[in-house]
Amino acid sequence: MFKNLVASAVFAGVAVGVIAAALQFWLVTPLLLEGELYETGARVHFSTDGSTQSEAGHPALFTEPMRDLMTVGFNMVAFTGFALFLAVGFALSERGGHMVTARKGLIWGMAGFIAVQLAPAIGLPPELPGTVAADVELRQIWWICTVLVTAVGLGLIAFGPTLAGVGGAVLIALPHLIGAPHLDTYFGVAAPELAAHFATASLGTSAATWVLLGLFTATLWVKFKDA
Amino acid sequence: MNKTKTATLNATHATDMSLVSILGAAALGLVLLFAAGFAQASVMHDTAHDQRHAMAFPCH
């Protein structure tokens, strides 16, 4: 059992880690590098001469091979971690009599995206480097709690009786009723168009990767179990 | 009677083992995600930087 859990998670996590990195290099990294121009002051938005305009365009990609390699490596680590939790979810749902298939894996992946990316992004949008925000520990606590209660809430909706589903919806709403930690000042380091585009690109690429993660992990889970 | 008892015991044992596996896999997942997303040591932070931003982990 442990071998099946780990094997399906590692193979899926490594494969999806590579795909995630490729999608990020294509759609997210150019915006991230452009954001760093504002973080370092190489570019200034709303500069002191009163101009509200700043030049658009990102610096050259792939100039730091080590940095790009680390992005691939840490994507593999993170998605293997997420895949382990998906596999744990598969094992628990099968104990409850709900068998997992590759197609159901797609739904698990979507649920993972909602719990880990979309729900926390409602309160804490994906941030460009250099964004000034509330204390990191407070944000991490809110982020972790939101991921946990959203995952539990989705589980109750998917597998519980009707009343438990209502409870699940309340759980999902709870962190947003409490509210994410925010500052009482805007700093606007980077251009707002760039920050908005970064947030949507981050969410869009992770939606695609999470769906693939669900599909791959479930496909391997079914394969290893039958072997 | 005895056979049934043994079967039940075996089933209970198998259930316990699979629960241990499930808990073990979850613990391993937690360690990996902590390393990728939350470890604050500056070496970890710098190497994981771009991936953390892309995945929207609150990292600094």
Contacts between the chains, C-beta under 8 A, distances in Angstrom:
chain1	res1	chain2	res2	distance
A	1	B	17	6.8
A	1	B	18	4.7
A	1	B	21	4.0
A	1	B	22	7.6
A	2	B	20	7.8
A	2	B	21	3.8
A	2	B	24	5.6
A	2	B	25	6.5
A	5	B	21	6.0
A	5	B	22	7.1
A	5	B	24	8.0
A	5	B	25	4.0
A	6	B	25	6.2
A	6	B	28	7.0
A	9	B	25	7.1
A	9	B	29	7.4
A	20	B	54	7.9
A	21	B	51	7.7
A	24	B	50	7.3
A	24	B	51	7.4
A	24	B	54	4.5
A	28	B	53	7.9
A	28	B	54	4.6
A	29	B	50	6.4
A	29	B	54	7.4
A	32	B	50	6.1
A	32	B	53	5.6
A	32	B	54	7.0
A	67	B	49	7.9
A	67	B	50	6.7
A	70	B	47	4.4
A	70	B	48	6.9
A	70	B	49	7.9
A	70	B	50	7.5
A	70	B	51	7.5
A	71	B	50	4.5
A	71	B	51	5.0
A	71	B	54	7.6
A	73	B	47	7.9
A	74	B	36	5.2
A	74	B	47	6.9
A	74	B	48	4.4
A	74	B	51	4.1
A	74	B	52	7.6
A	75	B	51	5.3
A	77	B	32	5.3
A	77	B	35	6.2
A	77	B	36	4.5
A	78	B	32	7.1
A	78	B	33	6.5
A	78	B	36	3.8
A	78	B	37	6.5
A	78	B	51	6.5
A	78	B	55	6.3
A	80	B	29	7.9
A	80	B	32	5.7
A	81	B	28	8.0
A	81	B	29	4.7
A	81	B	30	7.4
A	81	B	31	7.8
A	81	B	32	3.4
A	81	B	33	3.8
A	81	B	36	6.3
A	82	B	29	7.3
A	82	B	33	7.1
A	83	B	29	7.8
A	84	B	25	5.1
A	84	B	26	6.9
A	84	B	28	5.7
A	84	B	29	3.2
A	84	B	32	7.0
A	85	B	26	6.6
A	85	B	29	4.9
A	87	B	25	6.1
A	88	B	22	5.4
A	88	B	25	5.2
A	88	B	26	4.8
A	88	B	29	7.0
A	91	B	18	6.9
A	91	B	21	7.5
A	91	B	22	5.1
A	91	B	25	7.7
A	92	B	22	6.5
A	95	B	18	7.4
A	117	B	55	7.5
A	117	B	56	6.4
A	120	B	56	7.1
A	121	B	56	6.0
A	124	B	56	7.4
A	124	B	58	6.1
A	125	B	56	7.6
A	126	B	53	7.2
A	126	B	54	7.8
A	126	B	56	3.6
A	127	B	53	6.9
A	127	B	56	7.3
A	127	B	58	7.9
A	128	B	53	7.4
A	129	B	49	7.7
A	129	B	53	6.2
A	133	B	58	7.7
A	136	B	40	8.0
A	136	B	58	5.9
A	136	B	59	7.1
A	136	B	60	5.7
A	139	B	58	3.8
A	140	B	38	6.3
A	140	B	58	5.1
A	143	B	57	7.4
A	143	B	58	5.2
A	202	B	53	7.7
A	202	B	54	5.7
A	202	B	55	7.4
A	202	B	56	5.4
A	203	B	56	7.7
A	205	B	54	7.1
A	206	B	54	7.7
A	206	B	55	6.3
A	206	B	56	7.5
